[in-house]
């Protein structure tokens, strides 16, 4: 299992907005119950607009053993997020985790 599918830092760091067309009701795959409306064309993953943010689909403890409950059906911002990117390093730093590739 890669760090990207077990870390969870990004899921507890960023707001996740996506098109309404990505929900099951509109022919996509994201479960509608996990999204809240932002406007007529945009939804947000439930929990990512909280302070601190934590996606409602995230289970477990960030940095220890965390998993996405809808990994196969996650929205495009989650699919496009790059393991080891600057954003990944920022998310990990916010949770007091070293960047990927560095020893703890």
TISE-13361 format. One record per residue: residue number from 1; residue in one letter; x, y, z of N, C-alpha, C, O in turn. Coordinates in nm, 3 decimals. Atoms other than C-alpha are relative to their C-alpha. Layout:
BEGIN
<pt num="NUM" residu="A" n_x="X" n_y="Y" n_z="Z" ca_x="X" ca_y="Y" ca_z="Z" c_x="X" c_y="Y" c_z="Z" o_x="X" o_y="Y" o_z="Z"/>
...
This chain:
BEGIN
<pt num="1" residu="X" n_x="0.085" n_y="-0.118" n_z="0.000" ca_x="0.000" ca_y="0.000" ca_z="0.000" c_x="0.089" c_y="0.124" c_z="0.000" o_x="0.179" o_y="0.135" o_z="0.084"/>
<pt num="2" residu="X" n_x="-0.083" n_y="-0.120" n_z="0.007" ca_x="0.149" ca_y="0.336" ca_z="-0.099" c_x="-0.040" c_y="0.098" c_z="0.110" o_x="-0.148" o_y="0.088" o_z="0.169"/>
<pt num="3" residu="X" n_x="0.029" n_y="-0.104" n_z="-0.100" ca_x="0.169" ca_y="0.631" ca_z="0.138" c_x="-0.125" c_y="0.078" c_z="-0.042" o_x="-0.199" o_y="0.126" o_z="0.043"/>
<pt num="4" residu="X" n_x="0.113" n_y="-0.079" n_z="0.051" ca_x="-0.089" ca_y="0.799" ca_z="-0.083" c_x="-0.135" c_y="-0.064" c_z="0.036" o_x="-0.235" o_y="0.006" o_z="0.046"/>
<pt num="5" residu="X" n_x="0.126" n_y="0.064" n_z="-0.035" ca_x="-0.354" ca_y="0.542" ca_z="0.005" c_x="-0.007" c_y="-0.038" c_z="0.148" o_x="-0.098" o_y="-0.110" o_z="0.190"/>
<pt num="6" residu="X" n_x="0.004" n_y="0.031" n_z="-0.142" ca_x="-0.268" ca_y="0.521" ca_z="0.375" c_x="0.029" c_y="0.120" c_z="0.090" o_x="0.013" o_y="0.110" o_z="0.211"/>
<pt num="7" residu="X" n_x="-0.040" n_y="-0.119" n_z="-0.077" ca_x="-0.158" ca_y="0.872" ca_z="0.486" c_x="-0.122" c_y="0.080" c_z="0.048" o_x="-0.142" o_y="0.097" o_z="0.168"/>
<pt num="8" residu="X" n_x="0.119" n_y="-0.077" n_z="-0.031" ca_x="-0.479" ca_y="1.079" ca_z="0.470" c_x="0.020" c_y="0.146" c_z="0.030" o_x="-0.078" o_y="0.216" o_z="0.057"/>
<pt num="9" residu="X" n_x="-0.025" n_y="-0.140" n_z="-0.033" ca_x="-0.310" ca_y="1.416" ca_z="0.529" c_x="-0.077" c_y="0.096" c_z="-0.092" o_x="-0.133" o_y="0.195" o_z="-0.045"/>
<pt num="10" residu="X" n_x="0.070" n_y="-0.089" n_z="0.094" ca_x="-0.459" ca_y="1.572" ca_z="0.215" c_x="-0.150" c_y="0.000" c_z="0.027" o_x="-0.217" o_y="0.101" o_z="0.005"/>
<pt num="11" residu="X" n_x="0.143" n_y="0.013" n_z="-0.028" ca_x="-0.805" ca_y="1.446" ca_z="0.315" c_x="-0.041" c_y="0.078" c_z="0.126" o_x="-0.159" o_y="0.100" o_z="0.151"/>
<pt num="12" residu="X" n_x="0.025" n_y="-0.075" n_z="-0.123" ca_x="-0.772" ca_y="1.638" ca_z="0.641" c_x="0.073" c_y="0.133" c_z="-0.005" o_x="0.125" o_y="0.181" o_z="0.096"/>
<pt num="13" residu="X" n_x="-0.074" n_y="-0.125" n_z="0.015" ca_x="-0.621" ca_y="1.954" ca_z="0.499" c_x="-0.065" c_y="0.098" c_z="-0.098" o_x="-0.062" o_y="0.219" o_z="-0.076"/>
<pt num="14" residu="X" n_x="0.048" n_y="-0.086" n_z="0.109" ca_x="-0.792" ca_y="2.087" ca_z="0.186" c_x="-0.151" c_y="-0.009" c_z="-0.021" o_x="-0.214" o_y="-0.111" o_z="0.008"/>
<pt num="15" residu="X" n_x="0.139" n_y="-0.002" n_z="0.044" ca_x="-1.139" ca_y="2.188" ca_z="0.070" c_x="-0.005" c_y="-0.074" c_z="-0.133" o_x="0.083" o_y="-0.057" o_z="-0.217"/>
<pt num="16" residu="X" n_x="0.012" n_y="0.079" n_z="0.123" ca_x="-1.258" ca_y="1.953" ca_z="-0.206" c_x="-0.130" c_y="0.035" c_z="-0.071" o_x="-0.238" o_y="-0.012" o_z="-0.034"/>
<pt num="17" residu="X" n_x="0.114" n_y="-0.040" n_z="0.081" ca_x="-1.491" ca_y="2.112" ca_z="-0.461" c_x="0.003" c_y="-0.073" c_z="-0.134" o_x="0.110" o_y="-0.098" o_z="-0.190"/>
<pt num="18" residu="X" n_x="0.008" n_y="0.072" n_z="0.127" ca_x="-1.614" ca_y="1.932" ca_z="-0.771" c_x="-0.136" c_y="0.023" c_z="-0.064" o_x="-0.228" o_y="0.073" o_z="0.000"/>
<pt num="19" residu="X" n_x="0.122" n_y="-0.019" n_z="0.078" ca_x="-1.883" ca_y="1.939" ca_z="-1.040" c_x="-0.113" c_y="-0.091" c_z="0.048" o_x="-0.090" o_y="-0.205" o_z="0.089"/>
<pt num="20" residu="X" n_x="0.116" n_y="0.082" n_z="-0.035" ca_x="-2.234" ca_y="1.818" ca_z="-0.962" c_x="-0.010" c_y="-0.123" c_z="-0.090" o_x="-0.071" o_y="-0.223" o_z="-0.051"/>
<pt num="21" residu="X" n_x="0.007" n_y="0.111" n_z="0.095" ca_x="-2.192" ca_y="1.591" ca_z="-1.265" c_x="0.082" c_y="-0.122" c_z="0.043" o_x="0.076" o_y="-0.227" o_z="-0.020"/>
<pt num="22" residu="X" n_x="-0.080" n_y="0.113" n_z="-0.049" ca_x="-1.953" ca_y="1.372" ca_z="-1.065" c_x="-0.075" c_y="-0.086" c_z="0.102" o_x="-0.022" o_y="-0.187" o_z="0.147"/>
<pt num="23" residu="X" n_x="0.076" n_y="0.078" n_z="-0.097" ca_x="-2.226" ca_y="1.248" ca_z="-0.829" c_x="-0.077" c_y="-0.113" c_z="-0.069" o_x="-0.103" o_y="-0.109" o_z="-0.189"/>
<pt num="24" residu="X" n_x="0.076" n_y="0.114" n_z="0.052" ca_x="-2.412" ca_y="0.921" ca_z="-0.871" c_x="-0.131" c_y="0.045" c_z="-0.066" o_x="-0.170" o_y="-0.007" o_z="-0.170"/>
<pt num="25" residu="X" n_x="0.129" n_y="-0.048" n_z="0.052" ca_x="-2.737" ca_y="1.112" ca_z="-0.927" c_x="0.012" c_y="0.059" c_z="-0.140" o_x="-0.085" o_y="0.062" o_z="-0.215"/>
<pt num="26" residu="X" n_x="-0.021" n_y="-0.064" n_z="0.130" ca_x="-2.585" ca_y="1.283" ca_z="-1.231" c_x="0.081" c_y="-0.087" c_z="-0.095" o_x="0.130" o_y="-0.039" o_z="-0.197"/>
<pt num="27" residu="X" n_x="-0.073" n_y="0.092" n_z="0.088" ca_x="-2.416" ca_y="0.976" ca_z="-1.381" c_x="0.145" c_y="-0.021" c_z="0.037" o_x="0.216" o_y="-0.096" o_z="-0.031"/>
<pt num="28" residu="X" n_x="-0.138" n_y="0.018" n_z="-0.045" ca_x="-2.086" ca_y="1.003" ca_z="-1.193" c_x="0.009" c_y="-0.110" c_z="0.103" o_x="-0.075" o_y="-0.200" o_z="0.107"/>
<pt num="29" residu="X" n_x="-0.020" n_y="0.108" n_z="-0.096" ca_x="-1.955" ca_y="0.794" ca_z="-0.909" c_x="0.003" c_y="0.044" c_z="0.147" o_x="-0.003" o_y="-0.041" o_z="0.235"/>
<pt num="30" residu="X" n_x="-0.009" n_y="-0.046" n_z="-0.139" ca_x="-1.935" ca_y="1.014" ca_z="-0.596" c_x="-0.137" c_y="-0.014" c_z="0.068" o_x="-0.237" o_y="0.038" o_z="0.017"/>
<pt num="31" residu="X" n_x="0.128" n_y="0.011" n_z="-0.072" ca_x="-2.206" ca_y="0.920" ca_z="-0.342" c_x="-0.052" c_y="0.138" c_z="0.041" o_x="0.018" o_y="0.214" o_z="0.109"/>
<pt num="32" residu="X" n_x="0.058" n_y="-0.131" n_z="-0.027" ca_x="-2.437" ca_y="1.221" ca_z="-0.315" c_x="-0.009" c_y="0.036" c_z="0.147" o_x="0.000" o_y="0.154" o_z="0.182"/>
<pt num="33" residu="X" n_x="0.011" n_y="-0.026" n_z="-0.143" ca_x="-2.474" ca_y="1.185" ca_z="0.061" c_x="0.128" c_y="0.052" c_z="0.063" o_x="0.125" o_y="0.102" o_z="0.175"/>
<pt num="34" residu="X" n_x="-0.127" n_y="-0.049" n_z="-0.053" ca_x="-2.108" ca_y="1.276" ca_z="0.105" c_x="0.035" c_y="0.139" c_z="-0.052" o_x="0.145" o_y="0.189" o_z="-0.028"/>
<pt num="35" residu="X" n_x="-0.026" n_y="-0.131" n_z="0.058" ca_x="-2.140" ca_y="1.608" ca_z="-0.076" c_x="-0.102" c_y="0.103" c_z="0.049" o_x="-0.217" o_y="0.071" o_z="0.077"/>
<pt num="36" residu="X" n_x="0.088" n_y="-0.112" n_z="-0.034" ca_x="-2.284" ca_y="1.947" ca_z="0.017" c_x="0.006" c_y="0.100" c_z="-0.115" o_x="0.109" o_y="0.114" o_z="-0.181"/>
<pt num="37" residu="X" n_x="0.007" n_y="-0.095" n_z="0.111" ca_x="-2.396" ca_y="2.210" ca_z="-0.230" c_x="0.076" c_y="0.127" c_z="0.031" o_x="0.062" o_y="0.184" o_z="0.139"/>
<pt num="38" residu="X" n_x="-0.068" n_y="-0.128" n_z="-0.008" ca_x="-2.172" ca_y="2.510" ca_z="-0.287" c_x="-0.081" c_y="0.102" c_z="-0.080" o_x="-0.109" o_y="0.212" o_z="-0.032"/>
<pt num="39" residu="X" n_x="0.088" n_y="-0.080" n_z="0.085" ca_x="-2.377" ca_y="2.655" ca_z="-0.574" c_x="-0.069" c_y="-0.095" c_z="-0.098" o_x="-0.059" o_y="-0.216" o_z="-0.083"/>
<pt num="40" residu="X" n_x="0.080" n_y="0.084" n_z="0.091" ca_x="-2.595" ca_y="2.529" ca_z="-0.861" c_x="0.083" c_y="-0.101" c_z="-0.081" o_x="0.028" o_y="-0.198" o_z="-0.133"/>
<pt num="41" residu="X" n_x="-0.080" n_y="0.092" n_z="0.082" ca_x="-2.301" ca_y="2.357" ca_z="-1.036" c_x="0.117" c_y="-0.064" c_z="0.075" o_x="0.188" o_y="-0.148" o_z="0.019"/>
<pt num="42" residu="X" n_x="-0.116" n_y="0.048" n_z="-0.076" ca_x="-2.048" ca_y="2.283" ca_z="-0.759" c_x="-0.041" c_y="-0.060" c_z="0.133" o_x="-0.127" o_y="-0.007" o_z="0.204"/>
<pt num="43" residu="X" n_x="0.020" n_y="0.066" n_z="-0.129" ca_x="-2.046" ca_y="2.046" ca_z="-0.464" c_x="0.133" c_y="-0.003" c_z="0.073" o_x="0.239" o_y="0.020" o_z="0.014"/>
<pt num="44" residu="X" n_x="-0.120" n_y="0.010" n_z="-0.083" ca_x="-1.799" ca_y="2.003" ca_z="-0.179" c_x="-0.011" c_y="-0.128" c_z="0.081" o_x="-0.118" o_y="-0.162" o_z="0.131"/>
<pt num="45" residu="X" n_x="-0.001" n_y="0.120" n_z="-0.084" ca_x="-1.698" ca_y="1.686" ca_z="-0.001" c_x="-0.033" c_y="0.042" c_z="0.143" o_x="0.029" o_y="0.133" o_z="0.198"/>
<pt num="46" residu="X" n_x="0.045" n_y="-0.028" n_z="-0.135" ca_x="-1.873" ca_y="1.688" ca_z="0.335" c_x="0.119" c_y="-0.008" c_z="0.097" o_x="0.197" o_y="-0.103" o_z="0.094"/>
<pt num="47" residu="X" n_x="-0.105" n_y="-0.004" n_z="-0.101" ca_x="-1.637" ca_y="1.785" ca_z="0.617" c_x="0.122" c_y="0.080" c_z="-0.042" o_x="0.200" o_y="0.122" o_z="0.043"/>
<pt num="48" residu="X" n_x="-0.121" n_y="-0.071" n_z="0.043" ca_x="-1.376" ca_y="1.958" ca_z="0.401" c_x="-0.011" c_y="0.150" c_z="0.016" o_x="0.087" o_y="0.222" o_z="-0.004"/>
<pt num="49" residu="X" n_x="0.012" n_y="-0.144" n_z="-0.027" ca_x="-1.518" ca_y="2.301" ca_z="0.480" c_x="-0.002" c_y="0.029" c_z="0.149" o_x="-0.028" o_y="0.142" o_z="0.190"/>
<pt num="50" residu="X" n_x="-0.008" n_y="-0.019" n_z="-0.144" ca_x="-1.486" ca_y="2.248" ca_z="0.855" c_x="0.138" c_y="0.053" c_z="0.038" o_x="0.229" o_y="0.056" o_z="-0.045"/>
<pt num="51" residu="X" n_x="-0.129" n_y="-0.046" n_z="-0.049" ca_x="-1.205" ca_y="2.389" ca_z="1.065" c_x="0.033" c_y="-0.077" c_z="0.127" o_x="-0.031" o_y="-0.052" o_z="0.230"/>
<pt num="52" residu="X" n_x="-0.082" n_y="0.039" n_z="0.114" ca_x="-0.996" ca_y="2.183" ca_z="1.076" c_x="-0.077" c_y="-0.091" c_z="-0.095" o_x="-0.169" o_y="-0.161" o_z="-0.055"/>
<pt num="53" residu="X" n_x="0.070" n_y="0.084" n_z="0.097" ca_x="-1.104" ca_y="2.011" ca_z="0.756" c_x="0.030" c_y="-0.148" c_z="0.021" o_x="0.140" o_y="-0.185" o_z="0.062"/>
<pt num="54" residu="X" n_x="-0.019" n_y="0.146" n_z="0.001" ca_x="-1.155" ca_y="1.636" ca_z="0.746" c_x="-0.114" c_y="-0.058" c_z="-0.084" o_x="-0.231" o_y="-0.048" o_z="-0.047"/>
<pt num="55" residu="X" n_x="0.100" n_y="0.057" n_z="0.090" ca_x="-1.334" ca_y="1.462" ca_z="0.461" c_x="-0.079" c_y="-0.108" c_z="0.072" o_x="-0.023" o_y="-0.190" o_z="0.145"/>
<pt num="56" residu="X" n_x="0.088" n_y="0.099" n_z="-0.062" ca_x="-1.632" ca_y="1.256" ca_z="0.573" c_x="0.029" c_y="-0.142" c_z="-0.047" o_x="-0.009" o_y="-0.238" o_z="0.019"/>
<pt num="57" residu="X" n_x="-0.031" n_y="0.133" n_z="0.053" ca_x="-1.505" ca_y="0.967" ca_z="0.359" c_x="0.130" c_y="-0.057" c_z="0.060" o_x="0.162" o_y="-0.174" o_z="0.038"/>
<pt num="58" residu="X" n_x="-0.127" n_y="0.044" n_z="-0.059" ca_x="-1.174" ca_y="0.947" ca_z="0.552" c_x="-0.024" c_y="-0.078" c_z="0.128" o_x="-0.097" o_y="-0.034" o_z="0.216"/>
<pt num="59" residu="X" n_x="0.008" n_y="0.080" n_z="-0.122" ca_x="-1.144" ca_y="0.673" ca_z="0.810" c_x="0.140" c_y="-0.023" c_z="0.054" o_x="0.237" o_y="-0.021" o_z="-0.021"/>
<pt num="60" residu="X" n_x="-0.128" n_y="0.027" n_z="-0.062" ca_x="-0.865" ca_y="0.603" ca_z="1.057" c_x="0.071" c_y="0.125" c_z="0.048" o_x="0.013" o_y="0.233" o_z="0.052"/>
<pt num="61" residu="X" n_x="-0.081" n_y="-0.108" n_z="-0.055" ca_x="-0.587" ca_y="0.819" ca_z="1.196" c_x="0.100" c_y="0.049" c_z="-0.105" o_x="0.177" o_y="-0.030" o_z="-0.159"/>
<pt num="62" residu="X" n_x="-0.089" n_y="-0.061" n_z="0.099" ca_x="-0.401" ca_y="1.059" ca_z="0.965" c_x="0.145" c_y="-0.031" c_z="0.035" o_x="0.188" o_y="-0.015" o_z="0.149"/>
<pt num="63" residu="X" n_x="-0.142" n_y="0.026" n_z="-0.016" ca_x="-0.039" ca_y="0.959" ca_z="0.915" c_x="0.033" c_y="-0.135" c_z="0.061" o_x="0.149" o_y="-0.176" o_z="0.060"/>
<pt num="64" residu="X" n_x="-0.024" n_y="0.129" n_z="-0.063" ca_x="-0.081" ca_y="0.627" ca_z="1.091" c_x="-0.062" c_y="-0.110" c_z="-0.085" o_x="0.009" o_y="-0.195" o_z="-0.139"/>
<pt num="65" residu="X" n_x="0.073" n_y="0.094" n_z="0.085" ca_x="-0.346" ca_y="0.426" ca_z="0.910" c_x="-0.132" c_y="0.066" c_z="-0.035" o_x="-0.229" o_y="0.057" o_z="0.040"/>
<pt num="66" residu="X" n_x="0.119" n_y="-0.069" n_z="0.046" ca_x="-0.600" ca_y="0.628" ca_z="0.717" c_x="-0.035" c_y="-0.050" c_z="-0.139" o_x="0.053" o_y="-0.077" o_z="-0.220"/>
<pt num="67" residu="X" n_x="0.044" n_y="0.045" n_z="0.131" ca_x="-0.808" ca_y="0.520" ca_z="0.420" c_x="-0.121" c_y="0.080" c_z="-0.045" o_x="-0.196" o_y="0.134" o_z="0.037"/>
<pt num="68" residu="X" n_x="0.116" n_y="-0.065" n_z="0.059" ca_x="-1.062" ca_y="0.671" ca_z="0.186" c_x="-0.109" c_y="-0.105" c_z="-0.017" o_x="-0.089" o_y="-0.207" o_z="-0.083"/>
<pt num="69" residu="X" n_x="0.112" n_y="0.093" n_z="0.010" ca_x="-1.398" ca_y="0.499" ca_z="0.218" c_x="-0.062" c_y="-0.008" c_z="-0.138" o_x="-0.138" o_y="-0.100" o_z="-0.167"/>
<pt num="70" residu="X" n_x="0.055" n_y="0.001" n_z="0.136" ca_x="-1.482" ca_y="0.588" ca_z="-0.141" c_x="0.111" c_y="0.012" c_z="-0.104" o_x="0.091" o_y="0.070" o_z="-0.211"/>
<pt num="71" residu="X" n_x="-0.117" n_y="-0.016" n_z="0.088" ca_x="-1.139" ca_y="0.562" ca_z="-0.303" c_x="-0.033" c_y="-0.028" c_z="-0.146" o_x="0.009" o_y="0.047" o_z="-0.234"/>
<pt num="72" residu="X" n_x="0.035" n_y="0.035" n_z="0.138" ca_x="-1.280" ca_y="0.393" ca_z="-0.615" c_x="-0.095" c_y="0.103" c_z="-0.063" o_x="-0.102" o_y="0.113" o_z="-0.185"/>
<pt num="73" residu="X" n_x="0.103" n_y="-0.093" n_z="0.048" ca_x="-1.550" ca_y="0.664" ca_z="-0.643" c_x="0.031" c_y="0.145" c_z="0.033" o_x="-0.056" o_y="0.231" o_z="0.021"/>
<pt num="74" residu="X" n_x="-0.037" n_y="-0.135" n_z="-0.043" ca_x="-1.359" ca_y="0.974" ca_z="-0.524" c_x="-0.012" c_y="0.100" c_z="-0.115" o_x="-0.003" o_y="0.063" o_z="-0.232"/>
<pt num="75" residu="X" n_x="0.016" n_y="-0.103" n_z="0.103" ca_x="-1.408" ca_y="1.306" ca_z="-0.707" c_x="0.133" c_y="0.036" c_z="-0.068" o_x="0.241" o_y="-0.002" o_z="-0.021"/>
<pt num="76" residu="X" n_x="-0.118" n_y="-0.034" n_z="0.081" ca_x="-1.166" ca_y="1.449" ca_z="-0.965" c_x="0.112" c_y="0.071" c_z="0.076" o_x="0.228" o_y="0.039" o_z="0.052"/>
<pt num="77" residu="X" n_x="-0.113" n_y="-0.063" n_z="-0.069" ca_x="-0.969" ca_y="1.678" ca_z="-0.727" c_x="0.083" c_y="-0.103" c_z="0.078" o_x="0.205" o_y="-0.088" o_z="0.089"/>
<pt num="78" residu="X" n_x="-0.071" n_y="0.105" n_z="-0.073" ca_x="-0.879" ca_y="1.369" ca_z="-0.524" c_x="0.078" c_y="-0.089" c_z="-0.097" o_x="0.190" o_y="-0.131" o_z="-0.067"/>
<pt num="79" residu="X" n_x="-0.068" n_y="0.083" n_z="0.101" ca_x="-0.792" ca_y="1.169" ca_z="-0.836" c_x="0.122" c_y="0.072" c_z="-0.056" o_x="0.222" o_y="0.008" o_z="-0.090"/>
<pt num="80" residu="X" n_x="-0.107" n_y="-0.079" n_z="0.060" ca_x="-0.571" ca_y="1.452" ca_z="-0.962" c_x="0.109" c_y="0.039" c_z="0.099" o_x="0.216" o_y="0.084" o_z="0.058"/>
<pt num="81" residu="X" n_x="-0.098" n_y="-0.037" n_z="-0.102" ca_x="-0.388" ca_y="1.512" ca_z="-0.633" c_x="0.122" c_y="-0.091" c_z="-0.012" o_x="0.108" o_y="-0.213" o_z="-0.019"/>
<pt num="82" residu="X" n_x="-0.121" n_y="0.078" n_z="0.025" ca_x="-0.026" ca_y="1.402" ca_z="-0.673" c_x="0.078" c_y="-0.031" c_z="0.126" o_x="0.116" o_y="0.058" o_z="0.202"/>
<pt num="83" residu="X" n_x="-0.083" n_y="0.047" n_z="-0.110" ca_x="0.158" ca_y="1.196" ca_z="-0.417" c_x="0.139" c_y="0.062" c_z="-0.013" o_x="0.202" o_y="0.054" o_z="-0.119"/>
<pt num="84" residu="X" n_x="-0.133" n_y="-0.060" n_z="0.000" ca_x="0.479" ca_y="1.379" ca_z="-0.322" c_x="0.007" c_y="0.141" c_z="-0.055" o_x="0.115" o_y="0.201" o_z="-0.056"/>
<pt num="85" residu="X" n_x="0.003" n_y="-0.136" n_z="0.053" ca_x="0.371" ca_y="1.711" ca_z="-0.475" c_x="0.020" c_y="0.103" c_z="0.111" o_x="0.022" o_y="0.068" o_z="0.229"/>
<pt num="86" residu="X" n_x="-0.012" n_y="-0.106" n_z="-0.099" ca_x="0.418" ca_y="2.047" ca_z="-0.302" c_x="-0.123" c_y="0.003" c_z="0.091" o_x="-0.110" o_y="0.022" o_z="0.212"/>
<pt num="87" residu="X" n_x="0.123" n_y="0.001" n_z="-0.080" ca_x="0.054" ca_y="2.032" ca_z="-0.189" c_x="0.000" c_y="-0.118" c_z="0.097" o_x="-0.045" o_y="-0.105" o_z="0.211"/>
<pt num="88" residu="X" n_x="-0.011" n_y="0.118" n_z="-0.085" ca_x="0.115" ca_y="1.682" ca_z="-0.051" c_x="0.094" c_y="0.030" c_z="0.117" o_x="0.063" o_y="-0.001" o_z="0.232"/>
<pt num="89" residu="X" n_x="-0.097" n_y="-0.034" n_z="-0.105" ca_x="0.419" ca_y="1.806" ca_z="0.142" c_x="-0.059" c_y="0.100" c_z="0.100" o_x="-0.035" o_y="0.088" o_z="0.220"/>
<pt num="90" residu="X" n_x="0.065" n_y="-0.098" n_z="-0.090" ca_x="0.219" ca_y="2.102" ca_z="0.282" c_x="-0.101" c_y="-0.069" c_z="0.090" o_x="-0.107" o_y="-0.042" o_z="0.210"/>
<pt num="91" residu="X" n_x="0.100" n_y="0.072" n_z="-0.080" ca_x="-0.062" ca_y="1.872" ca_z="0.394" c_x="0.068" c_y="-0.085" c_z="0.106" o_x="0.025" o_y="-0.086" o_z="0.221"/>
<pt num="92" residu="X" n_x="-0.072" n_y="0.083" n_z="-0.096" ca_x="0.183" ca_y="1.634" ca_z="0.558" c_x="0.062" c_y="0.086" c_z="0.110" o_x="0.059" o_y="0.049" o_z="0.227"/>
<pt num="93" residu="X" n_x="-0.061" n_y="-0.090" n_z="-0.099" ca_x="0.362" ca_y="1.925" ca_z="0.731" c_x="-0.104" c_y="0.049" c_z="0.100" o_x="-0.074" o_y="0.062" o_z="0.219"/>
<pt num="94" residu="X" n_x="0.107" n_y="-0.046" n_z="-0.091" ca_x="0.030" ca_y="2.048" ca_z="0.875" c_x="-0.037" c_y="-0.106" c_z="0.102" o_x="-0.093" o_y="-0.075" o_z="0.207"/>
<pt num="95" residu="X" n_x="0.027" n_y="0.110" n_z="-0.093" ca_x="-0.003" ca_y="1.708" ca_z="1.039" c_x="0.129" c_y="-0.051" c_z="0.065" o_x="0.133" o_y="-0.160" o_z="0.122"/>
<pt num="96" residu="X" n_x="-0.129" n_y="0.031" n_z="-0.062" ca_x="0.360" ca_y="1.708" ca_z="1.156" c_x="0.061" c_y="-0.129" c_z="-0.053" o_x="0.121" o_y="-0.208" o_z="0.021"/>
<pt num="97" residu="X" n_x="-0.058" n_y="0.116" n_z="0.068" ca_x="0.462" ca_y="1.442" ca_z="0.905" c_x="0.107" c_y="0.049" c_z="-0.096" o_x="0.092" o_y="0.156" o_z="-0.155"/>
<pt num="98" residu="X" n_x="-0.104" n_y="-0.041" n_z="0.096" ca_x="0.781" ca_y="1.457" ca_z="0.696" c_x="-0.049" c_y="-0.016" c_z="-0.142" o_x="-0.140" o_y="-0.094" o_z="-0.169"/>
<pt num="99" residu="X" n_x="0.035" n_y="0.022" n_z="0.142" ca_x="0.759" ca_y="1.493" ca_z="0.319" c_x="0.028" c_y="-0.145" c_z="-0.036" o_x="0.113" o_y="-0.209" o_z="0.026"/>
<pt num="100" residu="X" n_x="-0.024" n_y="0.138" n_z="0.043" ca_x="0.741" ca_y="1.159" ca_z="0.141" c_x="0.144" c_y="-0.014" c_z="-0.045" o_x="0.199" o_y="0.076" o_z="-0.108"/>
<pt num="101" residu="X" n_x="-0.138" n_y="0.024" n_z="0.039" ca_x="1.083" ca_y="1.009" ca_z="0.089" c_x="0.099" c_y="0.036" c_z="0.108" o_x="0.217" o_y="0.001" o_z="0.099"/>
<pt num="102" residu="X" n_x="-0.088" n_y="-0.034" n_z="-0.111" ca_x="1.224" ca_y="1.149" ca_z="0.413" c_x="-0.034" c_y="-0.088" c_z="0.120" o_x="-0.150" o_y="-0.125" o_z="0.140"/>
<pt num="103" residu="X" n_x="0.022" n_y="0.080" n_z="-0.120" ca_x="1.265" ca_y="0.949" ca_z="0.731" c_x="-0.071" c_y="0.084" c_z="0.105" o_x="-0.053" o_y="0.206" o_z="0.111"/>
<pt num="104" residu="X" n_x="0.073" n_y="-0.071" n_z="-0.106" ca_x="1.041" ca_y="1.039" ca_z="1.023" c_x="0.094" c_y="0.046" c_z="0.109" o_x="0.050" o_y="0.107" o_z="0.207"/>
